[in-house]
Amino acid sequence: MAGGAPDAALWADAEQGKLSDPALVRGHAERLLNTAEGHAILKDFFYDFLHLRELSGAALEPEQQTLVPSMLTETASFVEDTLFKRAGGLDTLLTSTTSSVDQKLATFYGVSAGQSVETNRPGLLHQAAFLNARRDATRRGLFTAGELLCSPPAPPPPDAVAQASKLMFDEEETGRQIQATIQSAGPVCKACHATFAPMGLAFEHYDKVGKYREQQNGQNLDVTGSFVGNGDLTGSFKDSTDMVNQVLASNQGQLCFSKRFVSYLEGRNAHGVLDGCLIANARTKMTQNKFSLVQFMLELTQDPSFYKRINLEN
């Protein structure tokens, strides 16, 4: 069983010592991946990747709380459809504007309810579930830097919370104004936030509950920015869609996702040095397969580190 104890067929081959045959391992992987449990394995990866567990019991506003079931259903259906019906991958998951939404979420988005609806929201990072799990420019920027580019900032200094508690914010301020206040608190705050805040501010057309807007309190929103110290990403972007597309096309973005996906599928933390060749090869296979994550997963089962469980961490 995918994600659980071996089923009878897998157990029988294991007892007979046949699982050193990569072709046999691939066959079992393909068989198990086509089960409901197999589908759940990949959906759970994105559930964790997007930090959607934070939607459970979080201090959400009433509008958010009533939408949580609809938001989670949309994201799960979107991943299911993209990976298993469309044979898509990371590029489609982060760019496709076609999704399935129920009436409650459709009203929130301002679109018609139904299957394969044009939402004008490119991919997972513009859906309400992610935007509610990451409700401001700081958290959205930290996600982009840490999860998409594997370049999280250094931990904040011990007195960061105390310093933040002294800052005064106006509820009508834009995210850019709030970030300016944070960065004015001192050189350490400025140096840190400057590395990820621009990427978070690119999402400012979506408020903290994920509703699209062109203005905030009558003020036009500036969603442009530039990458700061992120490998081969050194240019500017005009909004969150442009930023995500550049991440997808970059070496850093592709290698980072490969590392995250390899770690999840192998059940261990893939090491950038010890697993460098494996991650690079995984990235090559992923791009050759046009980012098809199902094919990516099947290809990974052919690496000895998967079916022989080589301990590369010690």
Secondary structure, DSSP 4 states (H G I P E B T S, - for coil): -TTSS--HHHHHHHHTT-TT-HHHHHHHHHHHHTSHHHHHHHHHHHHHHTTGGGGSS----HHHHHHHHHHHHHHHHHHHIIIIIS--BHHHHHH--EEEE-HHHHHHHTS--EEEEE-S--SGGGSHHHHHHS-SHHHHHHHIIIIISS-PPPPPPTTHHHHHHT----TT--HHHHHHHHHTT-HHHHHHHHHHHHHHHTTTTB-TT--B-SEETTEEP---EE--SBTTB-SEESSHHHHHHHHHHSHHHHHHHHHHHHHHHHTS---TTTTHHHHHHHHHHHHHTTTBHHHHHHHHTTSHHHHS------
